Amino acid sequence: MEGVHEGSCHCGAVRFTVAYDPVELTSCDCSLCVKRNALMAKVPEAALRVEEGEEWLATYEWNSMRAKHHFCRRCGIYVFHRKRAAPDHFGVNIFCLDGFDVASLPVRATEGIGMTLVCDDPRDEWPGPRTRERAGR
């Protein structure tokens, strides 16, 4: 039987549970993860349940618009995101799981820096390969 882990944002407006025991944590070197300094646990879609505060969740999308990054509108904490490369999974901010022993799992570095940029006007600091020519550049 898998454990159920409770989590929340900083202010407690968003509360969720994860009915899954992560086996590893991942870091990512894409421009977004670097700026938010994320350490994530990959969990199946069915394992994540928002218990309270869904109305406080805001969503940030960029680039391919496939990944959906959710954060609390009140305190600004990134809580989880739907993964671009595995859309049937979420990446959960491991630091939002209450009392989770972060040191108990290995951390695997993932390469997001090389993911293709497919937006019409990517910022110069987004390092991935471009699939469209940038107008006026």
C-alpha positions in Angstrom: 0.0 0.0 0.0 1.4 3.3 -1.0 1.6 6.1 1.5 -0.5 9.3 1.3 1.5 12.4 1.6 -0.1 15.7 2.5 1.1 19.0 1.0 0.4 22.6 0.8 1.6 25.9 -0.4 3.3 28.3 2.0 0.2 30.1 3.2 -2.0 26.9 3.3 -4.6 28.1 0.8 -3.8 25.2 -1.5 -3.8 21.8 0.1 -3.3 18.5 -1.8 -2.5 14.9 -1.3 -0.2 12.5 -3.2 -1.2 8.9 -2.9 2.2 7.6 -4.2 5.6 7.0 -2.8 8.2 8.7 -5.0 11.3 6.7 -5.8 13.5 9.6 -6.8 13.6 13.3 -7.1 14.6 15.3 -10.1 16.2 18.6 -10.8 15.9 20.3 -14.1 18.2 22.8 -15.9 15.5 24.5 -18.0 15.3 28.3 -17.6 12.1 28.1 -15.5 13.2 25.4 -13.1 16.6 27.1 -12.6 14.8 30.4 -11.7 12.4 28.7 -9.3 15.1 26.3 -7.9 12.7 23.3 -8.1 13.3 19.8 -6.8 10.4 17.6 -8.0 8.9 14.2 -7.5 7.2 12.6 -10.6 3.8 11.3 -9.6 1.1 9.7 -11.8 -1.9 12.0 -12.6 -4.3 9.8 -10.6 -2.1 10.1 -7.5 -2.4 13.9 -7.1 -5.6 15.3 -5.6 -6.3 18.9 -4.7 -8.1 18.8 -1.4 -8.7 22.5 -0.8 -8.0 25.8 -2.5 -8.3 24.9 -6.2 -9.6 28.4 -6.7 -6.3 29.8 -5.4 -4.3 28.0 -8.1 -3.0 30.0 -11.0 -1.4 28.4 -14.1 1.7 29.5 -16.0 2.3 28.2 -19.5 5.1 29.1 -21.8 6.9 27.7 -24.9 4.9 24.7 -26.2 2.1 25.4 -23.7 1.9 21.6 -22.9 3.3 21.9 -19.4 1.0 23.6 -16.9 2.8 25.1 -14.0 0.5 25.6 -11.0 1.2 28.0 -8.1 -0.7 29.7 -5.3 -2.1 33.1 -6.2 -1.9 34.2 -2.6 1.7 33.3 -1.6 3.2 32.6 -5.0 4.6 29.1 -4.2 5.0 26.7 -7.1 3.2 23.5 -5.9 3.2 21.2 -9.0 3.0 21.1 -12.7 1.7 18.8 -15.5 4.8 17.6 -17.2 5.5 18.4 -20.9 7.4 15.1 -21.6 5.0 12.9 -19.6 1.6 14.6 -19.6 0.0 11.8 -17.6 2.2 12.8 -14.7 2.8 15.7 -12.4 6.0 17.1 -11.1 5.4 17.9 -7.4 7.5 20.5 -5.5 8.9 18.1 -2.9 9.3 20.9 -0.5 5.5 21.4 -0.4 5.0 17.9 1.0 4.6 18.2 4.8 7.3 16.4 6.7 8.7 14.6 3.7 12.4 13.5 4.2 13.9 15.0 1.1 17.3 13.4 1.9 15.7 9.9 1.8 15.6 9.8 -2.0 18.3 10.1 -4.7 18.2 13.2 -6.9 18.6 12.8 -10.7 19.4 15.7 -12.8 17.3 16.0 -15.9 18.1 18.0 -19.0 15.5 20.6 -19.8 17.9 23.1 -21.3 18.0 21.3 -24.6 14.2 20.9 -25.0 13.0 22.5 -28.2 11.6 26.0 -28.1 8.4 26.2 -30.2 7.1 29.6 -29.2 6.9 32.4 -31.7 9.1 34.8 -29.7 11.4 33.0 -27.2 13.5 35.1 -24.9 17.2 35.1 -25.6 17.9 33.5 -22.2 15.8 30.4 -23.1 18.7 28.3 -24.4 16.9 25.4 -26.3 17.0 24.9 -30.0 14.5 27.0 -32.0 12.0 25.4 -34.4 10.8 28.7 -35.9 12.7 31.7 -37.1 12.4 34.7 -34.8 10.9 37.6 -36.7 13.1 40.7 -36.8 16.2 39.1 -35.3 
